[in-house]
Every structure is written in C-alpha cells, then in structure tokens.
Amino acid sequence: MDNKEIQNLIKLVAKSGLSEVKIEKKDFKITIKNKPEYVTAAPAAIEHVYAPPAIQAAPTQVQSPQPTAPVSNENEIDESKYVTIKAPIIGTFYRKPAPDKPPYVEVGDTIKEGDVVCIIEAMKLFNEIESEVSGKIVKVLVDDATPVEFDQPLFLVEPM
C-alpha cells in the first residue's frame, strides 16, 4: 500500500463511523482506530501529548432556508497579499501542545521561519508543524481539534 491508499483508507474509516479496521497482508499490517485513546508513549520530538475528547453529535434539525443579509466587507481579508501555511498531512489539527496550555500562536503574533504553529495528529502520532515563513499571523483558518486535509490552509501570514 502506498501513502495515497493509506490516506484514502483513513478517510473511509473516519466517514464510516467504524471504530477500528485491521488489514494484514504478507508484507505489512495496518490498524486504523477511529476512537480517541490516551497516548502512553510520545514521540521524542514532542513534549506534550493529549488525545482529543470524545465528540458526541447533537441531533440535527432541518430548517427552511432563511434570507440572509448581505455580508459586509469590513471583516473580509484580501488574501492575495498573505502567505498561507497549509497542512502537510491529513489528521486532527490542534492549536495547543496540551489542553491546559496556551495556543502556539494567536492572531497578531509575530513568527519566524521554523517556529511551531500547531500540531496535527495522524494515526496517534503528534506532528509539530513549523512555519516556513516569517511574518505576522493575520488569521487562523481552522478550529481547534478539527480534522484537516492534506494541503488545507491553516493560517494566513503577512510576510515580513
């Protein structure tokens, strides 16, 4: 299996609601778990590791579409002059190193190349994501503890 097939399998397991899938072939074994668990051993590069809390879906209610007021341009950002930090892998996006710690970066913070801006958890491995650009954080594009896709925009940065 190549990386693309594994990523597609992870997506399929996440969407299906299955809690665990195991595949065994001659030359490899893979187990994909969709249920958060506590991590007992952390990779050497990561100091703080935590598992996301279980998420319960609330019952959905169907509502008829309501007319919406036109959106004002006051809060819109001209994204053409900013650099986008994108997700290098698929997984779960975390802004903080641990639930009781402050976020790595906030809007308005100045970062430099190599600064850790978030963590993406993929298959129980917590990967620190480093900035490839120096500048000021203008916008955080993803909510904490939400799934992200490969190459999904995470932050907008005003380059220096």
C-alpha positions as CSV (number, residue, x, y, z in Angstrom):
1,M,0.0,0.0,0.0
2,D,1.3,3.4,-0.8
3,N,0.7,6.6,1.2
4,K,-2.3,7.7,-1.0
5,E,-4.1,4.4,-0.4
6,I,-3.5,4.7,3.3
7,Q,-4.8,8.3,3.4
8,N,-7.9,7.2,1.5
9,L,-8.4,4.3,3.9
10,I,-8.1,6.7,6.9
11,K,-10.8,8.9,5.3
12,L,-13.0,6.0,4.6
13,V,-12.8,4.8,8.3
14,A,-13.4,8.3,9.6
15,K,-16.5,8.8,7.4
16,S,-17.9,5.3,8.0
17,G,-18.1,5.5,11.8
18,L,-16.2,2.3,12.3
19,S,-14.1,2.3,15.4
20,E,-11.3,0.1,14.1
21,V,-10.1,-1.5,10.9
22,K,-7.2,-4.1,10.6
23,I,-5.6,-5.1,7.4
24,E,-3.0,-7.8,7.2
25,K,-1.1,-8.9,4.1
26,K,2.2,-10.8,3.7
27,D,4.5,-7.9,3.9
28,F,2.6,-5.5,6.3
29,K,-0.1,-5.0,8.9
30,I,-2.1,-1.8,9.4
31,T,-4.6,-0.9,12.1
32,I,-6.6,2.3,11.9
33,K,-8.6,3.3,15.0
34,N,-11.2,6.0,14.9
35,K,-11.8,6.2,18.6
36,P,-9.7,8.6,20.7
37,E,-7.5,7.0,23.2
38,Y,-4.9,8.2,25.7
39,V,-1.4,8.1,24.3
40,T,1.1,6.2,26.5
41,A,4.3,6.9,24.7
42,A,5.0,10.2,22.9
43,P,7.5,10.7,20.1
44,A,10.8,12.1,21.2
45,A,10.3,15.4,19.4
46,I,7.0,16.2,21.2
47,E,7.0,17.3,24.8
48,H,3.2,17.4,25.5
49,V,0.7,15.0,24.0
50,Y,-3.0,14.7,24.6
51,A,-5.9,12.8,23.0
52,P,-9.0,14.8,21.9
53,P,-12.1,14.4,23.9
54,A,-14.9,12.2,22.5
55,I,-17.3,14.2,20.4
56,Q,-21.0,13.4,20.5
57,A,-23.1,14.5,17.6
58,A,-26.2,16.5,18.5
59,P,-29.5,15.7,16.8
60,T,-29.9,17.7,13.7
61,Q,-33.0,19.7,12.8
62,V,-34.0,20.6,9.3
63,Q,-34.9,24.2,8.9
64,S,-36.1,26.0,5.9
65,P,-33.6,28.5,4.4
66,Q,-33.8,31.9,5.8
67,P,-33.0,35.0,3.7
68,T,-29.6,36.4,4.8
69,A,-28.4,39.9,4.9
70,P,-25.6,40.9,2.6
71,V,-22.2,40.3,4.1
72,S,-20.3,43.4,4.9
73,N,-16.8,43.8,3.5
74,E,-15.4,45.1,6.8
75,N,-14.3,41.7,8.1
76,E,-13.1,40.3,4.8
77,I,-9.4,40.0,4.3
78,D,-7.6,40.4,0.9
79,E,-5.8,37.1,1.0
80,S,-3.7,37.8,-2.1
81,K,-1.1,39.7,-0.2
82,Y,-0.7,37.0,2.5
83,V,1.2,33.7,2.6
84,T,-0.8,30.6,3.6
85,I,0.5,28.0,5.9
86,K,-1.0,24.7,4.8
87,A,-1.4,21.2,6.3
88,P,1.4,18.9,5.2
89,I,-0.6,15.8,6.2
90,I,-4.1,14.8,7.0
91,G,-5.2,14.4,10.6
92,T,-6.6,16.4,13.5
93,F,-5.5,20.0,14.0
94,Y,-4.6,21.2,17.5
95,R,-3.6,24.8,18.3
96,K,-2.2,23.9,21.7
97,P,0.5,21.5,22.9
98,A,-1.9,20.3,25.7
99,P,-5.4,21.1,26.8
100,D,-4.2,23.2,29.7
101,K,-1.5,25.1,27.7
102,P,-1.9,28.3,25.7
103,P,-2.1,28.1,21.8
104,Y,1.2,28.1,19.9
105,V,0.2,31.2,18.0
106,E,-2.6,33.8,18.1
107,V,-3.7,36.4,15.6
108,G,-1.3,39.3,15.8
109,D,1.7,37.2,16.9
110,T,5.0,37.6,15.0
111,I,6.6,34.3,13.9
112,K,9.8,33.4,12.2
113,E,10.7,30.5,10.0
114,G,10.9,27.3,12.0
115,D,8.5,28.3,14.8
116,V,6.0,25.7,15.7
117,V,2.5,27.0,14.9
118,C,0.3,23.9,15.6
119,I,0.2,20.1,15.9
120,I,-1.5,17.7,13.5
121,E,-2.3,14.3,14.9
122,A,-2.3,11.5,12.4
123,M,-2.7,7.8,13.5
124,K,-1.8,8.6,17.1
125,L,1.4,10.5,16.1
126,F,1.5,14.1,17.0
127,N,3.4,16.1,14.4
128,E,4.6,19.6,15.2
129,I,4.0,21.9,12.2
130,E,6.7,24.6,11.7
131,S,6.3,27.8,9.8
132,E,8.1,28.1,6.5
133,V,7.8,31.9,6.5
134,S,8.5,34.8,8.8
135,G,5.7,37.3,9.5
136,K,2.6,38.2,11.5
137,I,-0.4,35.8,12.0
138,V,-3.4,37.5,10.4
139,K,-6.0,34.8,10.6
140,V,-6.4,31.2,11.9
141,L,-8.5,29.4,9.3
142,V,-9.2,26.1,11.3
143,D,-10.9,25.5,14.6
144,D,-9.0,23.6,17.3
145,A,-9.5,19.8,17.4
146,T,-11.0,19.5,13.9
147,P,-9.9,17.3,11.1
148,V,-7.8,18.7,8.3
149,E,-7.0,17.5,4.8
150,F,-3.6,17.5,3.1
151,D,-2.8,21.0,1.7
152,Q,-5.7,22.6,3.6
153,P,-5.0,26.2,4.5
154,L,-4.4,26.6,8.3
155,F,-3.1,30.2,8.8
156,L,-2.7,33.4,6.9
157,V,0.6,35.2,7.5
158,E,1.6,38.7,6.5
159,P,5.2,38.2,5.4
160,M,8.0,40.4,6.7
